[in-house]
């Protein structure tokens, strides 16, 4: 073959590979997931999950926030694959032991209960990853939040990574720049960051996560800080796990009060307050104060987008019979 032709072909192949590299380096998204995935194989799955989740939240309303957080912490590590549900007996690298999860991530037993009920009607069909995604939606609805169509068809991972969890999950000390960078790596925008952070309109945080802010920050309402100091001592191990609501106004209802708190410098966590601190996300916060319906609609869209992060699709992954173990 003519050497000139060979050189031209090599150039074209090399150029094609260069253009392909950006696509190889980015996360994969759930293009093949479908809300009707179980329509024939387990038609009563969604109703069964919903009833189980609503029962759990009727017993403890705080559980709604815990389930939304559990889904978030699952998707940000290896994608939405239920890796966070694997316990220490299943793997020595359990994500449950990551700093951001240890003694704070909750709701495992609620997912286990929902899974057990689904297994009774459709053994080995519905993944733990899908149950967790549906549970987050149903939990949000149960406390007055929006609903959305959950795309289904994820498979469960056989691995977990504490190292990746500690690298990829946000910290309560994260700056706005760190937040935006972290979300960008998952294919999520600064707007998605604000929308998903709005889930902190429900739930509670432990004293050690906001202690430094209430004693040392200048960007905090003085009266708000004093109130939180009453149950969160300045030093020592006393009160480390004492709880305070993330939203001091309506802590058990999904609304836009969280954003109003930020404008008043009453964000409990430093990682929340940075969303309204003179930076690029201020205008988004103000928008959601003025239009609570827009916030709910955008939150639903962001949850769908987050649920699309790197799902395991057949033939990869497994369908776990029990969510915390490899079986």
C-alpha positions as CSV (number, residue, x, y, z in Angstrom):
1,X,0.0,0.0,0.0
2,X,1.2,3.5,-0.8
3,X,3.0,5.0,2.2
4,X,1.1,8.3,1.7
5,X,-2.2,6.5,2.0
6,X,-1.0,4.6,5.1
7,X,0.0,7.9,6.7
8,X,-3.4,9.5,5.9
9,X,-5.3,6.5,7.4
10,X,-3.2,6.6,10.6
11,X,-3.9,10.3,10.9
12,X,-7.6,9.9,10.6
13,X,-7.7,7.1,13.1
14,X,-5.6,9.1,15.6
15,X,-7.8,12.2,15.1
16,X,-10.9,10.1,15.7
17,X,-9.5,8.7,18.9
18,X,-8.6,12.2,20.2
19,X,-12.2,13.3,19.6
20,X,-13.5,10.2,21.4
21,X,-11.4,10.7,24.5
22,X,-13.7,13.2,26.2
23,X,-16.6,10.8,25.9
24,X,-14.5,7.9,27.4
25,X,-13.6,10.1,30.4
26,X,-17.1,11.1,31.4
27,X,-19.6,9.2,33.6
28,X,-22.2,7.2,31.8
29,X,-25.9,8.0,32.2
30,X,-29.2,6.1,32.3
31,X,-30.2,6.3,28.7
32,X,-31.6,2.8,28.7
33,X,-33.5,3.0,32.0
34,X,-37.3,3.0,31.7
35,X,-40.1,3.7,34.1
36,X,-41.9,0.7,32.7
37,X,-39.0,-1.7,33.3
38,X,-41.0,-3.9,35.7
39,X,-44.4,-3.5,34.1
40,X,-44.6,-7.1,33.1
41,X,-42.1,-8.8,35.5
42,X,-43.3,-7.2,38.7
43,X,-46.3,-4.9,38.1
44,X,-47.0,-4.4,41.8
45,X,-43.5,-3.4,42.7
46,X,-44.0,0.3,42.9
47,X,-47.1,0.1,45.0
48,X,-45.5,-2.3,47.4
49,X,-42.5,0.0,47.8
50,X,-44.6,3.1,48.3
51,X,-46.7,1.5,51.0
52,X,-43.6,0.3,52.8
53,X,-41.9,3.7,52.7
54,X,-45.1,5.5,53.8
55,X,-45.4,3.2,56.8
56,X,-41.8,3.9,57.8
57,X,-42.3,7.7,57.6
58,X,-45.5,7.6,59.5
59,X,-43.5,6.1,62.3
60,X,-40.7,8.6,62.0
61,X,-41.1,11.6,59.8
62,X,-37.3,12.4,59.9
63,X,-36.8,9.2,57.9
64,X,-37.9,11.0,54.7
65,X,-34.7,13.1,54.8
66,X,-32.6,10.0,55.6
67,X,-33.9,8.1,52.6
68,X,-33.3,11.0,50.2
69,X,-29.8,11.4,51.5
70,X,-29.1,7.6,51.3
71,X,-30.0,7.7,47.6
72,X,-27.8,10.8,47.0
73,X,-24.9,9.2,48.8
74,X,-25.4,6.0,46.7
75,X,-25.4,7.8,43.4
76,X,-22.3,9.9,44.1
77,X,-20.1,6.8,44.6
78,X,-19.8,4.4,41.7
79,X,-23.1,5.6,40.4
80,X,-26.7,4.6,41.5
81,X,-25.8,0.9,42.2
82,X,-26.9,0.3,45.8
83,X,-23.2,0.0,46.8
84,X,-23.9,2.1,49.9
85,X,-26.2,-0.7,51.2
86,X,-23.5,-3.3,51.5
87,X,-22.4,-3.7,55.1
88,X,-19.1,-4.6,56.7
89,X,-19.9,-8.3,56.6
90,X,-20.4,-8.1,52.8
91,X,-17.2,-6.1,52.1
92,X,-14.3,-4.7,54.1
93,X,-14.5,-1.6,52.0
94,X,-18.1,-0.8,53.0
95,X,-19.1,2.8,52.2
96,X,-21.1,2.8,55.5
97,X,-17.7,3.4,57.2
98,X,-16.8,6.5,55.1
99,X,-16.5,9.6,57.2
100,X,-19.5,11.2,55.5
101,X,-21.7,8.1,56.3
102,X,-20.5,6.6,59.5
103,X,-23.0,7.0,62.3
104,X,-25.1,9.4,60.2
105,X,-26.4,7.6,57.1
106,X,-29.7,6.1,58.1
107,X,-32.6,4.1,56.6
108,X,-30.9,0.9,55.7
109,X,-33.5,-1.1,57.6
110,X,-36.3,0.7,55.8
111,X,-34.9,-0.3,52.4
112,X,-34.3,-3.9,53.7
113,X,-38.0,-4.0,54.7
114,X,-39.2,-2.7,51.4
115,X,-37.0,-5.2,49.6
116,X,-38.3,-8.1,51.6
117,X,-41.9,-7.2,50.7
118,X,-41.0,-7.0,47.0
119,X,-39.1,-10.3,47.2
120,X,-42.3,-12.0,48.4
121,X,-44.3,-11.0,45.3
122,X,-41.4,-11.0,42.7
123,X,-38.4,-13.0,43.9
124,X,-35.1,-11.9,42.3
125,X,-36.6,-9.4,39.9
126,X,-36.3,-5.8,41.4
127,X,-32.9,-4.4,42.3
128,X,-32.0,-2.8,45.6
129,X,-30.7,0.2,43.5
130,X,-34.1,0.7,42.0
131,X,-35.9,0.3,45.4
132,X,-33.6,3.0,46.8
133,X,-34.4,5.4,43.9
134,X,-38.1,4.8,44.3
135,X,-37.9,5.2,48.1
136,X,-36.3,8.6,47.7
137,X,-39.2,9.8,45.5
138,X,-41.9,8.3,47.8
139,X,-40.2,9.7,50.9
140,X,-40.2,13.2,49.3
141,X,-43.9,13.0,48.4
142,X,-44.8,11.8,51.9
143,X,-43.6,15.1,53.5
144,X,-45.2,17.4,50.9
145,X,-42.5,17.4,48.2
146,X,-42.9,16.9,44.5
147,X,-43.3,13.6,42.7
148,X,-41.4,12.5,39.6
149,X,-41.2,9.5,37.3
150,X,-38.5,7.2,38.4
151,X,-36.6,5.5,35.6
152,X,-35.9,1.8,36.4
153,X,-33.7,-1.1,35.3
154,X,-30.6,-0.5,37.4
155,X,-28.6,-3.5,38.7
156,X,-26.8,-3.9,42.0
157,X,-23.1,-3.7,42.4
158,X,-21.0,-6.5,43.9
159,X,-18.4,-4.0,45.2
160,X,-18.3,-0.9,47.4
161,X,-15.6,1.7,47.9
162,X,-14.9,3.6,51.2
163,X,-12.1,5.4,49.4
164,X,-14.3,6.7,46.6
165,X,-17.0,7.6,49.1
166,X,-14.6,9.8,51.1
167,X,-13.3,11.3,47.9
168,X,-16.6,12.0,46.1
169,X,-19.2,12.8,48.8
170,X,-19.6,16.4,49.9
171,X,-18.3,17.5,53.3
172,X,-20.1,19.8,55.7
173,X,-17.1,22.1,55.4
174,X,-17.2,22.2,51.6
175,X,-16.7,25.6,49.9
176,X,-18.9,26.7,47.0
177,X,-16.0,26.1,44.6
178,X,-15.5,22.6,46.0
179,X,-19.3,21.9,45.7
180,X,-19.5,23.1,42.1
181,X,-16.4,21.0,41.1
182,X,-17.7,17.9,42.9
183,X,-21.1,18.1,41.2
184,X,-19.5,18.9,37.8
185,X,-17.6,15.6,38.0
186,X,-20.9,13.8,38.2
187,X,-22.4,15.7,35.3
188,X,-24.4,18.0,37.5
189,X,-24.6,21.8,37.2
190,X,-24.4,24.5,39.8
191,X,-28.2,24.8,39.5
192,X,-28.5,21.1,40.2
193,X,-26.3,21.7,43.3
194,X,-28.7,24.3,44.6
195,X,-31.8,22.3,43.8
196,X,-30.6,19.1,45.4
197,X,-29.2,21.0,48.4
198,X,-32.8,22.2,48.9
199,X,-33.6,18.7,50.3
200,X,-32.1,20.1,53.5
201,X,-35.5,21.7,54.0
202,X,-36.1,18.5,55.9
203,X,-33.8,16.5,58.2
204,X,-31.4,17.1,61.0
205,X,-27.6,17.3,61.6
206,X,-25.3,16.4,64.4
207,X,-23.6,19.0,66.6
208,X,-20.1,18.1,65.4
209,X,-21.1,19.1,61.8
210,X,-22.0,22.6,62.6
211,X,-20.1,23.4,65.9
212,X,-17.3,25.4,64.2
213,X,-19.9,27.5,62.3
214,X,-22.0,28.5,65.3
215,X,-18.9,29.5,67.4
216,X,-16.5,30.8,64.8
217,X,-18.3,32.0,61.7
218,X,-18.9,35.7,61.0
219,X,-21.5,34.8,58.3
220,X,-24.2,33.7,60.7
221,X,-27.1,35.3,62.5
222,X,-26.1,36.0,66.1
223,X,-29.4,34.9,67.7
224,X,-29.5,31.8,65.5
225,X,-26.0,30.9,66.6
226,X,-26.8,31.4,70.3
227,X,-29.9,29.1,70.0
228,X,-27.9,26.3,68.4
229,X,-25.1,26.7,71.0
230,X,-27.5,25.7,73.8
231,X,-27.4,22.1,72.7
232,X,-24.0,22.0,71.1
233,X,-21.1,22.7,73.5
234,X,-18.1,24.5,72.3
235,X,-15.6,21.7,73.0
236,X,-15.2,18.2,74.3
237,X,-17.2,15.0,73.5
238,X,-20.3,16.3,75.2
239,X,-23.1,16.7,72.8
240,X,-21.3,15.5,69.7
241,X,-24.3,13.7,68.4
242,X,-27.0,16.2,69.6
243,X,-29.3,17.0,66.7
244,X,-30.6,20.2,65.3
245,X,-33.0,20.7,62.3
246,X,-31.4,21.8,59.1
247,X,-34.5,24.0,58.5
248,X,-35.4,25.8,61.8
249,X,-38.9,26.9,60.5
250,X,-40.6,23.8,59.0
251,X,-38.1,20.9,59.6
252,X,-40.6,18.2,58.7
253,X,-42.2,19.7,55.6
254,X,-40.7,19.9,52.1
255,X,-40.9,23.6,51.2
256,X,-38.6,26.5,50.3
257,X,-37.9,27.7,53.8
258,X,-34.4,26.4,53.5
259,X,-33.5,29.1,51.0
260,X,-35.1,31.8,53.2
261,X,-32.9,30.7,56.0
262,X,-29.8,31.1,53.9
263,X,-30.6,34.7,53.0
264,X,-31.0,35.4,56.8
265,X,-27.6,33.8,57.4
266,X,-29.4,30.9,59.3
267,X,-28.0,28.0,57.3
268,X,-27.0,25.4,59.8
269,X,-24.1,23.9,57.9
270,X,-21.3,25.9,56.4
271,X,-21.7,23.8,53.2
272,X,-25.3,25.2,53.0
273,X,-24.6,28.8,53.8
274,X,-22.0,29.0,51.0
275,X,-24.8,28.8,48.5
276,X,-25.8,32.3,49.5
277,X,-22.5,34.1,50.3
278,X,-22.0,36.6,47.5
279,X,-21.2,33.9,45.0
280,X,-22.6,32.6,41.7
281,X,-25.5,30.7,43.2
282,X,-27.0,33.6,45.1
283,X,-29.4,34.4,42.3
284,X,-30.7,30.8,42.2
285,X,-31.4,30.9,45.9
286,X,-33.4,34.1,45.5
287,X,-35.3,32.7,42.6
288,X,-36.5,29.7,44.7
289,X,-37.6,32.0,47.5
290,X,-39.8,33.9,45.1
291,X,-41.1,30.8,43.3
292,X,-41.5,27.8,45.6
293,X,-43.4,25.9,42.8
294,X,-40.4,26.3,40.5
295,X,-38.1,24.9,43.2
296,X,-40.2,21.8,43.6
297,X,-40.4,21.2,39.8
298,X,-36.6,21.8,39.4
299,X,-35.8,19.6,42.4
300,X,-37.8,16.7,40.7
301,X,-35.8,17.2,37.5
302,X,-32.5,17.2,39.4
303,X,-33.4,14.0,41.2
304,X,-34.1,12.3,37.9
305,X,-30.8,13.6,36.5
306,X,-28.9,12.4,39.6
307,X,-30.6,9.0,39.3
308,X,-29.1,8.6,35.9
309,X,-25.5,8.7,37.1
310,X,-23.6,5.6,35.9
311,X,-26.3,2.9,36.5
312,X,-25.2,-0.7,36.2
313,X,-27.2,-2.3,33.3
314,X,-27.5,-6.0,32.4
315,X,-25.4,-8.1,31.9
316,X,-23.3,-6.1,34.5
317,X,-24.2,-6.3,38.2
318,X,-26.6,-8.6,40.0
319,X,-30.0,-8.5,41.6
320,X,-29.4,-8.9,45.4
321,X,-32.0,-10.9,47.3
322,X,-31.0,-9.1,50.5
323,X,-29.7,-5.6,50.0
324,X,-26.9,-5.5,52.6
325,X,-25.2,-8.7,51.5
326,X,-23.8,-10.4,48.4
327,X,-26.0,-13.3,47.7
